Amino acid sequence: MTVSIDAMGGDAGPSVVVSALGRAVQRHPAVKFILHGDEAALNALLKKRLIKLTHRVSVRHAPERVRMEEKPSLALRRGRNTSMWRAIESVKNGEAEVVVSAGNTGALMAMSMYQLGVIEGISRPAIAGIWPTKKGQCVVLDIGANVECDADQLVDFAVMGEAFARAVLGIERPTVGLLNVGSEDVKGHEAVKGAAHMLRNAPLPMEFAGFIEGDDIAEGDIDVVVTDGFTGNIALKTAEGTAKLVVFYLRSALKRSLLSQLGAFFASGALKALRRKLDPRTSGGGMFLGLNGVVVKSHGGTDALGFASATDMAIEMAEGGINQSIVADRAGVRATSREAVAT
Amino acid sequence: MTVSIDAMGGDAGPSVVVSALGRAVQRHPAVKFILHGDEAALNALLKKRLIKLTHRVSVRHAPERVRMEEKPSLALRRGRNTSMWRAIESVKNGEAEVVVSAGNTGALMAMSMYQLGVIEGISRPAIAGIWPTKKGQCVVLDIGANVECDADQLVDFAVMGEAFARAVLGIERPTVGLLNVGSEDVKGHEAVKGAAHMLRNAPLPMEFAGFIEGDDIAEGDIDVVVTDGFTGNIALKTAEGTAKLVVFYLRSALKRSLLSQLGAFFASGALKALRRKLDPRTSGGGMFLGLNGVVVKSHGGTDALGFASATDMAIEMAEGGINQSIVADRAGVRATSREAVAT
């Protein structure tokens, strides 16, 4: 197993990536790593971190980088010499199984689609995110790749989501729900109604729970939450904002009296645990599903812990054989639809 | 000012409504109230609560009620004898200015549209909700009336939202943001891009902040958040679920050790304040905007406090002259669009 890394992505650049590499090298003794980026800078950082260039860790020089605010279409046109392009290229030419980047999300998706292509039978890739729940975690997709989605695409997302839940979360028969404005059959627009109809009879290794609402996500009874990229992105960011708001309220409430300050002091361990639980860095970033290759996007503002988690996630996805599952499961759904049409 | 009340709506029925009436009668000494519902049951409850039938409080018998799970189309067809229909009718025939109900949301919207009609120049009514922020509160609309919205409708929502913020929240020049998946001009689908284009040059008493993202809502820099009813409903419920999740985490973290239990004891006052701040009952429910009349929907599972807040909100909306503002502001936008087309 080899991990290809875009070492120049993210707001903090290569220092965070090399620091994360230190953790990853220790955590995965059988895995190789290729760093793409400014060779001189990377070699200096590796030296500083006492990471040796061995058969397990190598550096490939890339003279340019994709800027965080660059338009994806421009990056795609002019970007052949960037660390991001080269990192994806390593997966394309077979020397690595997975690629991790903290760079520009749109450019990473555009370059990945161009170089790796989409899995046969899947219309468009999606970005999946891990969401904390009362009972553990669930996966939500799409969280931003596709602004408008039809019923077929939502079915694709359900297939990719259940494959992810099985391969990475280790859930044998994941429960899949379609995000909607009500749980009754008549609710929602044509895309969600059409997808519900197809998923109800699909021969997939999952339990289809039908429509779910926004407040069902955190309850934890649903393993895979399927939605379009517009709604999913807004729901995710709204949840992040709300979590911050509650912690903000809590902090100001605890400052109000001497007694509650004392309480906050005694409870500080518990509050630290809460912060850890809500830390988006531990969630592994955004997983690009539906590509011929595993691509994981770490948060742009990530630190070494976050980038290392994203790397863990990429390795687990490849080891779990997620793409083989997606191909097999999607083919099953298609065959059944054809039979249904034929009869 | 007269408030017409559907006394039979909500999960708990008339006892909660009559208890809320007790508060409202005291809080608004110049306002009259008409209760629609089962006369015998209501008279008994009023007697129990020591609320006298005076020129300020009257009961109108309605033999039927709309069920909480009833289809709106069915309720509209068969519902002329229900307390909900009759409560709206009081506004239609001019004996009341506002109507409050904790009943079936879809039926309340359908009956209100049928009886009161939509304000001229507005394509469809929307449901607005109050959202707590770090700096106070903001209004979000649509939170569920319109599953699919075009650019014109989003512009209508912006007009209704700024009118609400001025009339009820008392903000002279509200800041209005369009919810999207990114703040750059190129992001999002045609409806949000078209609405942004129109709002940028609209002669409205507001500051247009352009596109905002989900995590901007709770920050509190935006007074009016405009979105379609699908996204808005899911964002709202996701936020509610997230707030519950954080409180759940906090509670389990505080139970973990003796020290943190001690801390929780000392901090219990602060935790109570937090709970109050997050209590959806204090937010006044869902405000129906764009109808010829003021309609407020209290939470179905509300208690007396929640129903009383919804009643307060309805009175403030009418006193603030929200519908006059909507008519005037919308006409201004239309005139400018015509000029733009003409030149």
Interface residues (C-beta under 8 A of the other chain):
Chain A: K71 P132 T133 K134 G144 V147 E148 L179 N180 V181 V186 K187 G188 H189 E213 G214 D215 D216 I217 A218 E219 T227 G229 F230 T231 N233 I234 A235 L236 K237 T238 A239 E240 G241 T242 A243 K244 L245 V246 V247 F248 Y249 L250 A253 L254 R256 S257 L259 S260 L262 G263 A264 F265 F266 A267 S268 G269 A270 L271 A273 L274 K277 L278
Chain B: K71 P132 T133 K134 G144 V147 E148 L179 N180 V181 V186 K187 G188 H189 E213 G214 D215 D216 I217 A218 E219 T227 G229 F230 T231 N233 I234 A235 L236 K237 T238 A239 E240 G241 T242 A243 K244 L245 V246 V247 F248 Y249 L250 A253 L254 R256 S257 L259 S260 L262 G263 A264 F265 F266 A267 S268 G269 A270 L271 A273 L274 K277 L278
